[in-house]
Amino acid sequence: VQERAVGVVEPFSVACDEASEDARDGCGVFVSASLGSDEEGAGTSERPFRTLVKALAAAKDRHRTVYACAERFDEAIVVAGGTRLLGGFACADDWARATPGKRTEVRSGPGIPALRVEPSARAARFVDVLFQAADAVDPGGSSIAALLPDGSMASFLRCQFVAGRGMRGRDGQALSAGPLVASSGPHGLTGASACSAP
């Protein structure tokens, strides 16, 4: 990778296998919450970004893969179609695959889905990622782990979705005081005289 500017990743002249789940410089953008930096990082294995938002933005323009450490990222993400987010890497172990079952954790705050996939004709792909939404705090609020609106496509492999607790809605307004009596209707018509036998 040639680093022409801080935070800008230039592609390798290498062939990348989109079916591969291995991390490889030049075939994707690297991100680590513990080792990376959005200011000084370059998205490489040696100088990863710190946030998924930064890494996904860098990958979006190039339709690349994002390689994420098996760490916790306290942020919500919006992913473009065609993007691949591969999690579960041991970034301190030369970006090898972490222990099976170890996932990258994406945890959002209250009222925000942990994942949103943008509508696109190209499917996004996710591997070894846990998406978790916080409990709702506002009355009537929801907790949504992932949101895929109409027109979006995605595939998930070894992923997990955890939604928190929703909040009950506000109580209804109290009934106004006074008797529950309907207003009077209009008077009826006067009846005709009855017939009498001769």
Buried (B, 14 or more C-beta within 10 A) or exposed (E): BEEEEEBEBBEEEEEBEEEEBEBBBBBBBBBBBEBBBBEEBBBBBEBBBBBBBBBBBBBBEEEBBBBBBBBBBEBBBBBBBBBBBBBBBBBEEEBEBBEEEBBBBBBBEBBBBBBBBBEBEEBBBBBBBBBBBBEBEEEEBBBBBBBBEEEBBBEBEBBBBEBBEEBEEEEEEEEEEEEEEEEEEEEEEEEEEEEEEE
